[in-house]
Amino acid sequence: MDTTSRAAKIPSLHQTEINWDNLDKTKLYVVGAGMFSGVTVALYPVSVVKTRMQVASGDAMGRNALATFKNILKVDGVPGLYRGFPTVIIGAVPTRIIFLTALETTKAASLKLVEPFKLSEPVQAAFANGLAGLSASTCSQAIFVPIDVISQKLMVQGYSGNVRYKGGIDVARKVIKADGIRGLYRGFGLSVMTYAPSSAVWWASYGSSQRIIWSALGHLHNKEEAPSQLKIVGVQASGGIFAGAVTSFVTTPIDTIKTRLQLFLLLTNQDQFVMVSVIRLWIMKISQKLGKLLKD
């Protein structure tokens, strides 16, 4: 069979990247938002367990993830693993639409921007995907942060002395009554500092790692042989795993700080002072850990 009639090849970066101008926007939004929502359903219990661990106090601080998971099931049952989920899933649709639009448009523009520099394909992929991830995450925070604040309060309600609520609307009403609209944007600066770099690192790692893997497999510049669908899925999955590991390592510390700030600090006229103090503390702790690692 003539190779020109076979499945899509992986010969170069520009042929493998999705072209925004040629995308079916309806499918992108419906399928993309649907898939993201599906992932949210699957991973939401993990988010609940992580949030509980981040705000734990007293004896609960000694529990690991499995112990926290078992405790939630014992006390609240399976519904306890999905506290705040309706609020998150409702906010997920507009958030994902904004995210996907910013991601693909920025990626397309970035590829054109770096083309004259004749960089290697992994470097081009890292730059274009990283900038796209940064832009997409920053734009989507306007909707994501209020949803995040509300869902986290629902996740920890009644836990370690936290207030109980009747639902997402009740949380929003009480937060606005106490702190105004700005209360729904508690930790907004840290959210941008957490998720924007996180998204940039993930997409940059994902895009560049795929090019490196294809190169190792001999497909990156091979115009004669098309890889099988199984191999394509395998490379994409490997890139996703690598990107997830790198992103988790880089952003977990500041994500913990962000969660604590959102849940425990009241927004006052000293907000800026509090945030700067928290960031300085985080930088100091990270520097100390890096110093110990280098000495070892």
N, C-alpha and C positions, 0 to 999 in steps of 0.2 A: 504494500500500500504506500502511495506517495505521502511523504511526511507532511506536505502542505495541507492535506485533508485530515490530518490526525488532530487529537486534542491539543489544546493550547500549550505552547512551549514556554520555557522560562529562559529565553535568550538574553534579555536585557532588562534593566530596571524600568525603563519607560514603557515597555510592553507588558510588564506585570503589574504596574500600578494602575489602580482604578482611575479612569478619566472622568472628572466631575461633569464635563459637558455631555458625555455619552451615557451617564447614569439614568436609569429609570427612577425618578424621584419618588414616585408612589411606592414602588417596591422597596426602595431604600428606607423610607420612613415607616412603612407598615411592617416589613420583615425585620428591619433593624431594631426598631423600638420594641417589637414583639420578642425578639431574641434577647435583648437586654433585659426585658421584664422577666423573661423565663429564667435567666441567670440570677436575677434578683430573688425570685422565689426559691431557687435552689440554695443560694448562699446566705439568705437572710438569717437563719438560725446561727450561722457562724458570726455574723455581725452582732447579734444579741449577746452571744457568749463573750465576744471580745469586749463589748461595751461594759458588760457586768464586771469583767475582770479589771478593766481600767478604772472603774469607780469603786472597787471593793474596799471595804474598811473592816477593821477588827479581825475576827477569825476568818472571814471570807478572803482576806488577802493571801492566805496560804494555799488556796485552792488552785489547782491547775485547770486547763481548759476542760478536760474530761469530767473532773469533779464539779465544775461549774455547770456543765451541761446536764449532769445527772441531778444536781440540785434543782435546776429549773424544771426538769421533768417531774421531780418528786413533789415540788411545791405547787406548780402551776399547770403541769401536764404539757402536752404538745402545744396548746394555744400560747403558752408562755414563751415559746421559741419564735412566735410570730407577733409579739406585741409591737404595735405601731406599724404593722405591715400595710394595712389599707391606706394610711397616709402616704407611705413611701411609694406604693404602686400607682396611686393617683398622680403624684408629682413626678413619677418617672417618665411618663409619656412626653410632656412638654420639655422636660430636661433633656431627654434623649434626642428629640428632634433638633433642639438647639445645638447639642453636642455634635451630632452627626453632620449637620450643615457646616458648622465651623471647622470640623475636622477635615472634611473632604475638600472644601474650598481652599483652606489654608495649605493643605498638602499639595494640591495642584499648583497653586501660586508659588510655593516654595521650590518645587521641582524645576519650574521655569527659571526661578531666581538663581539657583545653583548650577544650572546647565552650562553656562559659559566658563565656569571655573575648572571643568574637566576633572572633577574629583572621582575617586573610586566609587563604585556603586554602593558598597556598604556605608561609606561616609555620606553619600547623597541621601540614602535611605534614612540614616540616623538623623540627619539635619531636617529633612522634610517632614518625617513622621514625628520627630520630637517637637518641632515648632507647631505642627498641626495639633498634637496632643495638648500642648501648653495653651494654645488659643481656644480650643474646644472646651477644656476644663474651666478656664477663666470665664468664658461667656456663660456657661451653664450654672455657675455658682449663684447667680442672682435668684434662681428658683431652688437650687439644691440646698442651700444653707438653711432657709426656714424649714424645709421639709426635714432636714437632718436634725435641727434643734428639737422639733416636735417629736420625731420618731425616737430620739435618744431619751427624752423625758419619759416616753411611754415604755421604752425598754427597761428602764430602771425604776419605774414607779413601785412604791412599796418595798423597795430593796435598799438595805442599809440606811433606812430612815427617810428615803425619798418620798415625796408627795404622791398621792394616787390621783388619777384623772379618769374622766368618763369617756375620753376619746380624743382624737386629734383636734377637733374643733374646741373642746374644752381647754386643751393645752394652749392653743393659739389665743383664745380669749383671755386666759389668766396671764399669759406672758405679756400681751399687749396692755392689759390693765395695769400690770405692775411696772413695766419698763417701756411701754410704747412700742411702735413698730421696730425700733432698733433692737428690742429684745429678741426678735425673731432672727436677727443677724448677729447674735452673740457668737464671737469667734470667727467672724467673716474673714478678717485679715489672715488668721491662722489657717482657715479653710483653703483660701487661695494659695497660701504658702505651702500647704500640705498637698492638695489635690492637683494643682497646676503643675508643679515639678514632678509629682507622682505620675501624672498622665504623660508628661513629656518624656520621662525616663522609660515608662512602659512602652510607648509607641516607638521611641528611638531604638530601644533594645530589641523590640519585636521586628522592626523593619530591617535593621542591620544584621541581626542574627540569622534571619532567613537568607539574606544574600551570602553570608559566610557559609551557611550549611549547603546552599545550592552550589557554591563554588567548590566546596569539599567533595560534593557528589559528582562534580564534573558537568553540571547542567547550566551553570550561569552564562557561559558563552557558547554553549553547544547548540547550534541551530539545526542539527540533523536529527536529534533524538528527543522526543517529547516524553517527559516523566509521566508515570502512571498517576491516576487519581489518588491511589493509596499513598504513594510517595509524597504527593502534594499535601495531603492531609497530615501526613507524618511530619513534614517539615514545618508546616504551620503550627501544629500542636507543640513541637519542640521549641519553636520560637516563642510561643505563648508562655510555656513553662519557664523558659529562661528569663523572659521579660518580667514575669510575675515574681520570680525569686529576687532579681536585681531590685525591682521596685519596692518589695517588702523590706528588704534590708536597708534601703535608703530612707524610707519614709515612715516606718513604724514608730520611731521615737517621737517625732513631732505630731503624729496622729494621736498619740496618747495624751500629749499636752493639750491639743485642740479639744479633745473630748472632755477632759477635766475642766477646761476653761468654760466650755459651753454649759456644762452641767452645774458648776459650783460658784462661778464668779458672777456677782451682780454687776450690771453695767452702770457705772457711775461716772462722775467727771474724771476719775482716775483711771479710766479704761486704758488709755494709751500708756500710762505708767505701768499698769499691771501687765499689759501685753509685752512691753519691752523687757520687764523684769523676768517674765517667764521665758522669753526667747533667749535672754542672756544666760539664764540658768541652764537651759537646754544645751546651748553651745558649750558652756563650761563642762557639763557632764560628758558630752560627746568627745570633747577634746581630751578629757582625762582618760576615757576609755581607749581612745586611739593611742594616747601616750603609753598606756600599759601594754597594748598589743604590740607596739613598735619595740618596746623594751624586751618583751618576751621573744 
